[in-house]
Amino acid sequence: MRSSTKQFLNLVVFRSAAQIEAQTNCKLITASASQNLEGFMKLYISVVSHRHQDVIINLESLKKLAKVKNISIVCLDNIATPKLRKYCREYKIHYLTNREAQGFAANNNRVFNHCVKKLGMGKNDAFMLLNPDVMIDKKCLELLLASLEEHPNKIHAPNLFIDKEHIVQDDNIRKYPKFWNFVRTYLLNDRSTMIERDKEQLPNGDKVWASGAAMMLRAEVYANLCGLDETYFLYCEDIDFCMRAKVEGHFVHYSEQAKAIHFRQRESKRFLTCYFFWHVQSVFLYTFAQYKLRKPKSCTEKFFDGDE
């Protein structure tokens, strides 16, 4: 893990999020010169660190976004690290930690609960899941927020790339898989559920799911779905979430002009690692859920039920 993290950090020599220049032809509320997002709903960003303290510090995205008005960032340190705690305090990022390690779903649900109960997040505010290895800037968030205001009942996903030149796209928008799609992907590198977004038309929102690496939606929608299913420790919880959302009429909306960079490590592709086994376990859990053979588990309440 240490060597892979070191290799990863070597890729991130261009640390400044200012290097990302969102090029857009779409209609957008122009940002004011001052660092704020006035005119938009408030945004609460959930970032979960699984020993990603060096990644977070070197990317500098959170440090810069924490200065923006109407944005609150909550960083949950899955295993407490003094280095990340100090960093968050220095840049006024809300810092949480666990007594024992939890999975991706449980951690993000805990952050959501904290935003509602402690930070005053309302049902019409925006809530965003953001991986610590995603470099994102203010312009991308403005585009996503503008899209969310236009389509308030949808799940909004940015256009993720894995390179700074915005050439190689991340597979963060995919078609819903069946069990055998997972098997063929592992054994044959099958890409039948992947979407070449620059070459083909994106299927309707009810046919695709969005990666939890970067996903934005209204707080009320997240709460009504009881958040992520905590039965999953890692992997597939985002597919499950989008699947449950589409049943309630909340489809995925792809914001092509909202561009960010995902420095993914693809640990689950390494055979016989703990990440591999977590992925295999999640594939079975998702398959059971797909056929309604089990119920989701969550600590998130329907906070806004009964609100006018």
Buried (B, 14 or more C-beta within 10 A) or exposed (E): EEEEBEEBBEEBEEBEBEEBEBEBEEEBBEBEEEEBBEBBBBBBBBBBBBBBBBBBBBBBBBBBBBEBEBBBBBBBBBBEBEEBBEBBEEBEBBBBBBEEEBBBBBBBBBBBBBBBEEBEBBBBBBBBBBBBBBBBBBBBBBBBBBBBBEBBBBBBBBBBBBEBEBEEBBBBBBBBBEEEBBEBBBEEEBEEBEBEBEEEEBBEBBBBBBBBBBBBBBBBBBBBBBBBBBBBBBBBBBBBBBBBBBEEEBBBBBBBBBBBBBBBBEBBEEEEEEBBEBBBBBBEBBBEBBEEEEEBBBBBBEBBEEEE
